[in-house]
Amino acid sequence: MLVLGAVLIALVAGGLGGAVGAYLERNGGIEDVELPQAGTEAKGREPDSVAGIAASALPSVVTLHVSGSDAQGTGTGFVLDERGHILTNHHVVDPAGASGDISVTFSGGESAKAELVGGDTGYDLAVVKVSGVSGLKPLPLGNSDNVQVGDPVVAIGAPFDLENTVTSGIISAKERPITAGGESGDRSDVSYVDALQTDAPINPGNSGGPLVDSKARVIGINSAIRSADSGSDLESAQAGSIGLGFAIPINQGKRVAEELINTGKATHPVIGVTLDMDYTGDGARVGTKGDGGAPVTKGGPGDRAGIKAGDVITEVDGRPVRSGEELIVKTRAHRPGDRLELTVERDGKERKISLVLGSADGD
């Protein structure tokens, strides 16, 4: 019996020793566990990195909270000058109406009331102004004519009210003819944009925010997306980004912003013709006398250049035009006084027409 007891004790002791050894092997001994971790690094980043671009641009980007009698919304804007002018989309401030409130929140958390300086539905741009705010940092403006497909870009905004959100991508296409708005069939409320296309993720709330280049200069104003549903602007396309975002080129934005600040309204370049928007052929067809009104404005740019009722405009400056909307987009991309070279079909024959754009005040 004593021998058996000794054997049992030895077996139990051996079992305990094995368990303790396995535990120590798994857990590295009996001391507290301390996991390895990288040390503290410098917080600065290369200026042309996404983090460096964001650090440079964020202090100039604001979030707008807009409320009116029957609508409210959130959007983005950016500081134009030290006087307090901020550029955004017209559809961002539109819910305020004539008597609503516009509040601006800066990246550091400070807030201020803003007043509408002027807006234009056709360009989908608006300028608001804050007063009594010191230390404003204007965001440098780039040149959208210099942009090339494949250039890296960074978008900053407040998608779904998430302020100071930064996303990155590239310019995936240029000169995309985009129309948005006019949901109730009112063409006077339609925005026409010869847009920069980007795959940088932008979503509802990014509207009016800057699309910046590798030097943190604004090259576009984020304004529309194509989403998985049928929405084509940042208000209705609640399904979110699928990598097809569109920005108003800053060269157009700069001109419109200057006009809104200086005069309260923007001018639209015009050809001086009424288009047949129901025409389904290739090109933009000038209306006929039977369509009502004068299809070619007497003494206007089109009349002086020799455009006739029923003409079909197929090219602008050598680039194809496929519809009336596309002709308006390409026209709006220019300034009043610019010269366009048009290709026109009349009675089955093609002819070239040189035309100087006129000017009309926006609504």
N, C-alpha and C positions, 0 to 999 in steps of 0.2 A: 504493500500500500504506500509506503514512503517513496518507493521508486516511482510508482505511478504518479503520485502527487508532484514529484520533481519534474517529471516529463510534462505534465500539464502546465505547470508554472513556466517552464522553458518555452512551450509553444505560445502561451499567451504573451510572454515577454517578447518573443520574436515577432509576433503579430503587431504588437504596439510599436516596436522599433521600426518595422517596415512602414507603418502608417505615418509615424512622425517623420521618417526620412522622406517619404513621398511628399508630405505637406511642405517640408522645408525646401525640397527640390522645386516644387511648383511655385512657391511664394518667396524664394530668395532669402530664406533665413527668418529670423524672428523680429527683425527691425521693421519700422514703418516703411511703406512703399513710397518712393519719390520718382515720378516719371521724368524722363529727359525732355527738355524743352529748349527751343531757340532763345537766345538772349535778346535784350532790347536792341532795336535797330533804329537808325535815323529815320524820321518820319517823312522827310523830303523824298520826292520822286522826280524822275526826269521830266522836264517841261513838256515833252511831246508824248509822254505816256498817258494812258487814260486817266490815271490818278492825278498826274500833273496838270492835265487839261481841266479836269474837274475842280481841282483846288483853285485854279486861276479864274474859272468862269463862275463858280457857284455864288460868290458874293454879289454878282451882278444880276442874278436870276431871282425872280419873285413869284410867289403864288398869289393868285387873285381869287377872292371869294366874293361872288356876285349874288345879290338877292333883289328881287322885284316883287311886285304885287302878287304875281301868280307863278313865279319861276325862280330858280336859284341854280347856281353851278359853281364849279371850280375850274380854273385854268392857270396858265403860266404866262409870264411876260419877262422882259429883260430891260435893264436900265439903258437909256440912250444917251443921257447927258447929266451933268451935275445939277441942272435946273429941276430935275425930278420927272422928266418925260419917260414913259415906259411904253414899249411897243408890245402889242398882243394881237390876237385874232378878234375880228368883229363879233363872231359868234360867241366868244367868251363873255363879252360885256353886254351883249344884247339882252339877256334876261333882266338887267337893271332897268331897262326902259328909260323913261324921262325922269322918274322920281325914285329909283331904287338906290341901293348902296353898293359901293365897290370898295373892298378892303384889300390892302396889299400887305403880304407878310414876307419879310426878307429872310435870307438863309440863316441868319443868326437868331431868328425868332421875333424880331421887332415888327410891329404892325403900324400901319398908317392908313387913313382914309384917302381915297383917290377920286378925282373928278375926271369925267370924260372930256377930252379935248376935241376929238373928232373921230369918226369912223366911216368906213365904206364897205358896203356889202359886196360890191362887185369884185373887190380885191380881198375881201375877208380880212381886213386890217383895221386896227384902231389904236389910238394913242390915249393913254390916261396920264394924269399928273398928280404926284404927291407934293405936299408943301411942308416946310418946316422940318425936313429930314436932312441931317448933315452926313457927310462921309459917303455920299453915293459914289459908286464905282461904275462908270459906264463900261459896257461890254464892247470891245473893239469890233468894228465891222470889217468883214473881208470883202472879197469880190467874187460873186458867184459865176462870173464869166471865166474865171480861172479854174473852176472845179472840173475835174475829170472823173470819168467812171472808174471806180476802184479806189478812189481816195478815201482814207479813213475819216470817220466823223464820230462825234459824240453828241447825244441828245440829252438835254436836261429839262426836267419838268416835275409835275405832280400827278402822275398817273393814278387814277382812282383815289385822289386826294392824299397820296403818299408823297409828301414834299421832299425836295432835294434828291430826287431819284436820277441816277446817271446810267445811261445805257450806251453801247457803242456798236459800230458797224461800219459799213462803207456806203459810198454813193453807188447805187446799183443801176441807175439810168438817169438821163437828163431829158429835159423838154417833154415831159409827160403831160398831155393835155387833160387836165382834171377839172370836172365841174362838181359842185356840191351846193346843197341848199335848194330852195325853191320846192320844198316837198309838196306844197299845196298847188303846184302848177304855176306859180307866179315867177316868170322868168326874170323880173326885175330884182328878185331876191337871190339869184344864182351867182355863185362865185366862180370865176374863170381863172385857172392857174396853170401856167406853163411850168410845171413843178420839177423839182429835184426829187428823185426817188431814192429811198434808203432802206436798208434792211435793219438798221438800228431799231430795236423794239420801242415803239411809241403807242400809247393807249389813251383812252378818254382821260382828260386832265393834263395831257402834254400839250394841248392846243395853245399856241402862242409862244411856246418855249423855243429857245435857240437850238439850232443845229450848227455845231461849231467844227472847225477844221483842226488840224494837228497843232496849230499855233493859237488855239482858243479864240479864234475870230469867228463871228457869226457869218455863215454863208447861206442860212435859210431859216424860215420861221415854220416850225412844225404845225401842220394844219389839217391833215386828212390821213386816213388809213383805208386800206381795203381789208376787210375782215372776213371771217368765215361765214358770217351772215351777209346780207345784201347791203349793209351800211357802207357809205363812202366818205363819211366825215367823222370827226372825233366825238360828236354828240350822240349820233344814232348807232354807231358801230360798237355796241357794248360787248360783242364777243371778244374784242381785244386784238392784239397784234398777231399777224401771221407773217411778218417780215416784209410787208408792203406799206411803207410809210411815205408821205409826200410833204414837201416843204416848199413854201413860197421863196423863190430866190431873193437874197438880200438886196440885190441891185434894184429890184422892183420895190421891195419893202422900204428901202432908204428913200426913194423918190416919193412914195406915197406918204411916209411918215413926215418928211419935210413939208409936204403940202398940207397935211392935216395940222401940223404944229403952226405953220405960218398963216394959213387961211381958214382952217376948220373943215375943209373938204378937199377931196382929191379930184383931179381931172382924169378923164378917160380918153385915150387916143381912139379916134373913130375914122372909118372909111367914108361914112356918109351914105350908107345904103341900108335898106331893110331886107333882111335875109328870109328866105322861105325855110323855116325851121322844120317843116314837114317833108322836105325834099329827101328822098331815100337813095338817090344816086350818089356817085362818088364825087365829092367836092362840095362847095358851098354855093347854093344857087341864090342869086339876087331875085327878089320878088318881082311880080309883074303888076301891071296896073289893076288887074282884076283882083289882086289880093287885098285891096283897100289901101288908101293913102298913096303917097309918092314913094315908089321903091328906090329911087335915087334922088337924094336931097339936092334940089336945084342950087347950083353954085358951091356945093360941097366938094370935098376932096375927090370922091368917086366921079362926080359929074365932070369936074375939071380934067380928070385923067382919062375920061372917055368910057367909063363903065356904063352899060345899058341894062335896062330891065331884062331879066331872064338870063343874063350872063351867069356862067358857072365858073367860080374861082377854084382852080385845082392846085395851085402852088403859091407859096409865099417865100420869096428869096430862094427859089429853087427847091424848097422842101414841100412835100405833098400835103395837101389839105383834104381831109376825107369827109368833113361835115361842117355845118354852120357853127356848131359849138367850137370845133377845132380852129376855125378861122378867128372867132372872137378871142380865144385863148392866145393865139399867136399875135393878134393885134395888141392885146392888153400887155403883152410882154415888152412892148416898145413905148416910147415917149411920144407925146404930141410933137409934130415937126419932123419925126423920123421919116425917111424915105423907104418905101417897100417896092419890091419888084414882083408884080403879080403875073401869073399865067392864067389866062381867061379863055374859056371855050365859048364860042358864039356861032350858031348855025353850023355846027360840026367842024369849025375851024379854030385853031389855037392861035392866040396872039399874046404878046407881052405888053404889059401896061406898067408904067412907073407912076407911083402915087405918093404924095406927101400927106401924112396923117394929120387930121384935124384934132380938135379938142372939144370935149363936152364935160360939164361938171357932173360928178357923181351925185347920187341921191343923198 
